Amino acid sequence: MIENKGYLQRYAMLFGTYLGGFWILKFILFPLGISVPFLFSIFIGLTLCVPFMAYYYVRMYRNMVCGGTISFLHAWIFTVFMYMFAALLTAVAHYIYIRFIDQGFILNSYETMLNSWEITYKAVPGIDAYIEQLREGLSQVRSLTPIEITMQMMSMNVFVGSLLAIPTALFVMKRPPADYIGGR
């Protein structure tokens, strides 16, 4: 059967919207998890579920649209597009949160954490250099605008998604059965 690539973008957008909605709901747990460690654990657990959800959506696309067969390249492109559309949708939520809701909460929480580490681990030799590096990184992030932070997060989501698309495509790809002459 010939692969139907005409629906690739349409279904990548649909499943990318589902995945992006999941990412947005999952993202709500991140700032809450700074104050409540249990919620942060749930955030990590849900983050680990993302590749399995992507696998499920690509497999559903293969079975429903492609007639049960899909090449590696087709599956990889579909998965990258799906992650890209999910990242675009999630970027909107990230921007709204960073620009209007956060007001420096996450960065201030990390600053407080660094201060407590400095007091707790002051007896550890060489820890001052590591804490200073973390402070420099934190000051660099503070200098970014909300749109720059959002673009960094979105590009990271697309990059990691394109890497995760490789094993996903390998697991999902399915070749059509070989038609041979003279069967048994």
Salt bridges, closest charged atoms under 4 A:
GLU3 OE1 - LYS5 NZ 3.77
GLU3 OE1 - HIS74 ND1 3.15
GLU111 OE2 - ARG135 NH1 2.61
GLU118 OE1 - ARG135 NH2 2.89
